[in-house]
Amino acid sequence: MKQISKADLENLPSRQRANLVNSISGYKSANLIGTISPEGTTNLAIFNSVFHLGSNPPLLGFILRPLSEERHTYNNLKAISSYTINAITQDMYRDAHHTSAKYPENVSEFSATSLEESFKNGFPAPFVKQSPVQIGCRYVNEYPIVENGCILVVGAVENIYVVPSLLHHDHWAQLDRANIMSVIGLDGYALPHLEDRLGYARPNQTQNSILDGPQEN
Amino acid sequence: MKQISKADLENLPSRQRANLVNSISGYKSANLIGTISPEGTTNLAIFNSVFHLGSNPPLLGFILRPLSEERHTYNNLKAISSYTINAITQDMYRDAHHTSAKYPENVSEFSATSLEESFKNGFPAPFVKQSPVQIGCRYVNEYPIVENGCILVVGAVENIYVVPSLLHHDHWAQLDRANIMSVIGLDGYALPHLEDRLGYARPNQTQNSILDGPQEN
């Protein structure tokens, strides 16, 4: 094993340190967050930090980088209290990555890519039409991370639109059926394939697959 | 698209709501957190909520469920201010999942599985010997999530042990070279395969692959 100490980390060029620390914590989710400004300009930005925070009530979190530079997503979601989270597939990842380019505030990433905006059922923020999982969220709270100036944004799930073929009968969504991607570090795009699904673990019992057998509910 | 509204979510049986909300936010990281009690009993627990929080300083976060039931990992990491984060591979996922079984406090999950503990260079918490990425962390802070009683634990990266073949020359770690897994929901184990790595995005430029070409640093 190669050892990289705290001192080694401090001595790495910042971009290399970012590559390393961003990749070693494991695979990340790949999502596009859609918002709209009060003036009506839509915005779309890639985030690989969306994570599950709770299911009762249904809450998702994501990490925003420090507000030292302009953050269109943050300004918009604060202004209208709503945003969408949209899964990124193998057909979308190049356009999704491109949304990280610094376009001016009056240019929508929907117009700079082939991703299409979709407004549904009166929800104020735009969904991504091509995405097989589209989630409408309401802004709930934020937690400033004092160690580095990042912000944890907490949102409540208001509406889910999902391609029906992803859903098992117990409402588990098998993401690889729609070629949803995951991310390594800042810029690596990987395509996962489901290997197994395991039953509830009990002491001194062997782990059984529940992929094709009875589901425990 | 199938629509699942907030009211539909509320009406789902809790286990099904958990399956759905846990899976729709995308692929999760797959890690084992290793700790040791002041009495010397090691503990190993699977977490799929470890995420990158910052690289300068290098910080990782993870979400702990509410402390309403006994949390050995939390008690230990508070007591000794140290813990390890260890990647889960295709060879390890059944044992890793099994660490979620409720063993009593005086039974180490290392003894209940074939996962082996490894103490290195005086670091107080145990690493998982089989893991291709092993990270020693120091407890830094915690943020109580008032919406549901969960806790965001923030740790500083003190030491990284990594199989050298994962590292590109710019310190980006290609996780699929060691068959590191990712998780869907609470119990689905997927094996990702790297498809592409993309260059820094600039307005009005096509996204180029940097997998085999020059790296931008």
Chai-1 contact restraints between the chains, C-beta under 6 A:
chainA,res_idxA,chainB,res_idxB,connection_type,confidence,min_distance_angstrom,max_distance_angstrom,comment,restraint_id
A,M1,B,Y161,contact,1.0,0.0,6.0,A-B,restraint_1
A,K2,B,V162,contact,1.0,0.0,6.0,A-B,restraint_2
A,K2,B,P164,contact,1.0,0.0,6.0,A-B,restraint_3
A,Q3,B,Y161,contact,1.0,0.0,6.0,A-B,restraint_4
A,I4,B,I160,contact,1.0,0.0,6.0,A-B,restraint_5
A,S5,B,N159,contact,1.0,0.0,6.0,A-B,restraint_6
A,K6,B,E158,contact,1.0,0.0,6.0,A-B,restraint_7
A,L9,B,P58,contact,1.0,0.0,6.0,A-B,restraint_8
A,R15,B,N217,contact,1.0,0.0,6.0,A-B,restraint_9
A,Q16,B,D170,contact,1.0,0.0,6.0,A-B,restraint_10
A,Q16,B,H171,contact,1.0,0.0,6.0,A-B,restraint_11
A,R17,B,S55,contact,1.0,0.0,6.0,A-B,restraint_12
A,A18,B,S55,contact,1.0,0.0,6.0,A-B,restraint_13
A,N19,B,D170,contact,1.0,0.0,6.0,A-B,restraint_14
A,N19,B,H171,contact,1.0,0.0,6.0,A-B,restraint_15
A,N19,B,W172,contact,1.0,0.0,6.0,A-B,restraint_16
A,L20,B,H171,contact,1.0,0.0,6.0,A-B,restraint_17
A,V21,B,S55,contact,1.0,0.0,6.0,A-B,restraint_18
A,V21,B,P58,contact,1.0,0.0,6.0,A-B,restraint_19
A,N22,B,H52,contact,1.0,0.0,6.0,A-B,restraint_20
A,S23,B,W172,contact,1.0,0.0,6.0,A-B,restraint_21
A,S23,B,A173,contact,1.0,0.0,6.0,A-B,restraint_22
A,I24,B,V133,contact,1.0,0.0,6.0,A-B,restraint_23
A,I24,B,A173,contact,1.0,0.0,6.0,A-B,restraint_24
A,S25,B,S29,contact,1.0,0.0,6.0,A-B,restraint_25
A,S25,B,V50,contact,1.0,0.0,6.0,A-B,restraint_26
A,S25,B,H52,contact,1.0,0.0,6.0,A-B,restraint_27
A,S25,B,L60,contact,1.0,0.0,6.0,A-B,restraint_28
A,G26,B,S29,contact,1.0,0.0,6.0,A-B,restraint_29
A,G26,B,A30,contact,1.0,0.0,6.0,A-B,restraint_30
A,G26,B,N31,contact,1.0,0.0,6.0,A-B,restraint_31
A,Y27,B,Y27,contact,1.0,0.0,6.0,A-B,restraint_32
A,Y27,B,S29,contact,1.0,0.0,6.0,A-B,restraint_33
A,Y27,B,S182,contact,1.0,0.0,6.0,A-B,restraint_34
A,Y27,B,P192,contact,1.0,0.0,6.0,A-B,restraint_35
A,S29,B,S25,contact,1.0,0.0,6.0,A-B,restraint_36
A,S29,B,G26,contact,1.0,0.0,6.0,A-B,restraint_37
A,S29,B,Y27,contact,1.0,0.0,6.0,A-B,restraint_38
A,A30,B,G26,contact,1.0,0.0,6.0,A-B,restraint_39
A,N31,B,G26,contact,1.0,0.0,6.0,A-B,restraint_40
A,V50,B,S25,contact,1.0,0.0,6.0,A-B,restraint_41
A,F51,B,F51,contact,1.0,0.0,6.0,A-B,restraint_42
A,H52,B,N22,contact,1.0,0.0,6.0,A-B,restraint_43
A,H52,B,S25,contact,1.0,0.0,6.0,A-B,restraint_44
A,G54,B,N148,contact,1.0,0.0,6.0,A-B,restraint_45
A,S55,B,R17,contact,1.0,0.0,6.0,A-B,restraint_46
A,S55,B,A18,contact,1.0,0.0,6.0,A-B,restraint_47
A,S55,B,V21,contact,1.0,0.0,6.0,A-B,restraint_48
A,P58,B,L9,contact,1.0,0.0,6.0,A-B,restraint_49
A,P58,B,V21,contact,1.0,0.0,6.0,A-B,restraint_50
A,L59,B,E147,contact,1.0,0.0,6.0,A-B,restraint_51
A,L60,B,S25,contact,1.0,0.0,6.0,A-B,restraint_52
A,R94,B,Q207,contact,1.0,0.0,6.0,A-B,restraint_53
A,H97,B,L198,contact,1.0,0.0,6.0,A-B,restraint_54
A,H97,B,A201,contact,1.0,0.0,6.0,A-B,restraint_55
A,H97,B,Q207,contact,1.0,0.0,6.0,A-B,restraint_56
A,H98,B,A201,contact,1.0,0.0,6.0,A-B,restraint_57
A,H98,B,Q207,contact,1.0,0.0,6.0,A-B,restraint_58
A,S100,B,A201,contact,1.0,0.0,6.0,A-B,restraint_59
A,A101,B,A201,contact,1.0,0.0,6.0,A-B,restraint_60
A,A101,B,R202,contact,1.0,0.0,6.0,A-B,restraint_61
A,A101,B,P203,contact,1.0,0.0,6.0,A-B,restraint_62
A,Y103,B,P203,contact,1.0,0.0,6.0,A-B,restraint_63
A,V133,B,I24,contact,1.0,0.0,6.0,A-B,restraint_64
A,Y143,B,Y143,contact,1.0,0.0,6.0,A-B,restraint_65
A,E147,B,L59,contact,1.0,0.0,6.0,A-B,restraint_66
A,N148,B,G54,contact,1.0,0.0,6.0,A-B,restraint_67
A,E158,B,K6,contact,1.0,0.0,6.0,A-B,restraint_68
A,N159,B,S5,contact,1.0,0.0,6.0,A-B,restraint_69
A,I160,B,I4,contact,1.0,0.0,6.0,A-B,restraint_70
A,Y161,B,M1,contact,1.0,0.0,6.0,A-B,restraint_71
A,Y161,B,Q3,contact,1.0,0.0,6.0,A-B,restraint_72
A,V162,B,K2,contact,1.0,0.0,6.0,A-B,restraint_73
A,P164,B,K2,contact,1.0,0.0,6.0,A-B,restraint_74
A,D170,B,Q16,contact,1.0,0.0,6.0,A-B,restraint_75
A,D170,B,N19,contact,1.0,0.0,6.0,A-B,restraint_76
A,H171,B,Q16,contact,1.0,0.0,6.0,A-B,restraint_77
A,H171,B,N19,contact,1.0,0.0,6.0,A-B,restraint_78
A,H171,B,L20,contact,1.0,0.0,6.0,A-B,restraint_79
A,W172,B,N19,contact,1.0,0.0,6.0,A-B,restraint_80
A,W172,B,S23,contact,1.0,0.0,6.0,A-B,restraint_81
A,W172,B,G185,contact,1.0,0.0,6.0,A-B,restraint_82
A,A173,B,S23,contact,1.0,0.0,6.0,A-B,restraint_83
A,A173,B,I24,contact,1.0,0.0,6.0,A-B,restraint_84
A,L175,B,I184,contact,1.0,0.0,6.0,A-B,restraint_85
A,S182,B,Y27,contact,1.0,0.0,6.0,A-B,restraint_86
A,S182,B,S182,contact,1.0,0.0,6.0,A-B,restraint_87
A,S182,B,P192,contact,1.0,0.0,6.0,A-B,restraint_88
A,I184,B,L175,contact,1.0,0.0,6.0,A-B,restraint_89
A,G185,B,W172,contact,1.0,0.0,6.0,A-B,restraint_90
A,D187,B,R197,contact,1.0,0.0,6.0,A-B,restraint_91
A,D187,B,L198,contact,1.0,0.0,6.0,A-B,restraint_92
A,G188,B,L194,contact,1.0,0.0,6.0,A-B,restraint_93
A,G188,B,R197,contact,1.0,0.0,6.0,A-B,restraint_94
A,Y189,B,E195,contact,1.0,0.0,6.0,A-B,restraint_95
A,Y189,B,D196,contact,1.0,0.0,6.0,A-B,restraint_96
A,A190,B,P192,contact,1.0,0.0,6.0,A-B,restraint_97
A,A190,B,L194,contact,1.0,0.0,6.0,A-B,restraint_98
A,L191,B,H193,contact,1.0,0.0,6.0,A-B,restraint_99
A,L191,B,E195,contact,1.0,0.0,6.0,A-B,restraint_100
A,P192,B,Y27,contact,1.0,0.0,6.0,A-B,restraint_101
A,P192,B,S182,contact,1.0,0.0,6.0,A-B,restraint_102
A,P192,B,A190,contact,1.0,0.0,6.0,A-B,restraint_103
A,P192,B,P192,contact,1.0,0.0,6.0,A-B,restraint_104
A,H193,B,L191,contact,1.0,0.0,6.0,A-B,restraint_105
A,L194,B,G188,contact,1.0,0.0,6.0,A-B,restraint_106
A,L194,B,A190,contact,1.0,0.0,6.0,A-B,restraint_107
A,E195,B,Y189,contact,1.0,0.0,6.0,A-B,restraint_108
A,E195,B,L191,contact,1.0,0.0,6.0,A-B,restraint_109
A,D196,B,Y189,contact,1.0,0.0,6.0,A-B,restraint_110
A,R197,B,D187,contact,1.0,0.0,6.0,A-B,restraint_111
A,R197,B,G188,contact,1.0,0.0,6.0,A-B,restraint_112
A,L198,B,H97,contact,1.0,0.0,6.0,A-B,restraint_113
A,L198,B,D187,contact,1.0,0.0,6.0,A-B,restraint_114
A,A201,B,H97,contact,1.0,0.0,6.0,A-B,restraint_115
A,A201,B,H98,contact,1.0,0.0,6.0,A-B,restraint_116
A,A201,B,S100,contact,1.0,0.0,6.0,A-B,restraint_117
A,A201,B,A101,contact,1.0,0.0,6.0,A-B,restraint_118
A,R202,B,A101,contact,1.0,0.0,6.0,A-B,restraint_119
A,P203,B,A101,contact,1.0,0.0,6.0,A-B,restraint_120
A,P203,B,Y103,contact,1.0,0.0,6.0,A-B,restraint_121
A,Q207,B,R94,contact,1.0,0.0,6.0,A-B,restraint_122
A,Q207,B,H97,contact,1.0,0.0,6.0,A-B,restraint_123
A,Q207,B,H98,contact,1.0,0.0,6.0,A-B,restraint_124
A,N217,B,R15,contact,1.0,0.0,6.0,A-B,restraint_125
